[in-house]
Amino acid sequence: MNHLASKRNLWFTISLIVIIPGLVALIFSGLKLGIDFTGGSLWEVHFDQPTTPEEIISALNGAGIEQTIVQHSGPATDETYLIRMPEVREGSEQKTGLEQALTTGIGPFTELEYSTVGGALSSEIRNRAILAVAIASIGILLYMAYAFRNTQNPMLYGMSALVAMLHDVLIVLGVFSILGLLFNVQIDALFITALLTVIGFSVHDTIVVFDRIRENLAKNKDESFEHVVDYSLAQTVVRSLNTSMTVIFTLLALVLFGGGSTRMFVLALLIGTISGTYSSIFNASQLLVAWENGEIQSLFRRITRRQPSSIAPAS
């Protein structure tokens, strides 16, 4: 653990390898938005006899409802299903027709929950979600700069924490974009809650590492910055891993054995927790070293010096 900083290019490369597939999926496919963001109806039903999502979709299609997503709400052996479909008003003739179609095509069932989100409300939820993430990011940057105001470059600590946080957010978004592309997984308001929780966890872990770096810089003024970071990581990495592993095991159990309605929420937390642990140790602190050694400034200078080749005018 005493030479982590010297391998920072390897850690950055690993992060890029993980992020790029999801980033490509985000650019070309985006995220599959649930009814919280697009409007629609969510119907939770329990059938008295065994059935399959395909049979439910077929029955609803026969009643004129398309673009329907059906998934288990509980264990696979349970006959409780979540049905996501275009907006159908409670008490309308259309909903009555859907109930008759399910009863005729599959059999008796019990309605457990029914909720509808209109288009105007879904737009407001989407805008508020974006605003919440933006405000959280700005708040974290300002807080980190204030918390480390006694260091030589307090904004650097804030920016490094923000980049590590962005790393975790991109990984979660990228994974869910791929899941949406391959398995039609949709995101809802719970996903935004998970994303904000991941942001908080990522910064919390980063602060622990940064605080130890600040303490050791004051105690070891004659040592190089890279050596101090390595020493600080050696002191905190076991604590970070032990704390994260207890959370990861709990979330993994919930993903495998929990209810279907919260499985995607817990999966987002699980991915974010793993990514946050990695970024706090292998990204955030390494960015400090890269800046102190002038590597980031040198990279920016090389990029800005590159000029497009001039084309000679035609004679």
Secondary structure as UniProt FT lines:
FT   TURN            2..4
FT   HELIX           5..7
FT   HELIX           8..28
FT   STRAND          32..33
FT   HELIX           35..38
FT   STRAND          40..47
FT   HELIX           53..62
FT   TURN            63..64
FT   STRAND          69..72
FT   TURN            76..77
FT   STRAND          80..85
FT   TURN            90..91
FT   HELIX           93..105
FT   STRAND          109..117
FT   HELIX           119..147
FT   TURN            148..150
FT   HELIX           154..183
FT   STRAND          186..187
FT   HELIX           189..219
FT   TURN            221..222
FT   HELIX           225..257
FT   HELIX           260..279
FT   HELIX           280..284
FT   HELIX           285..292
FT   TURN            293..294
FT   HELIX           295..305
//
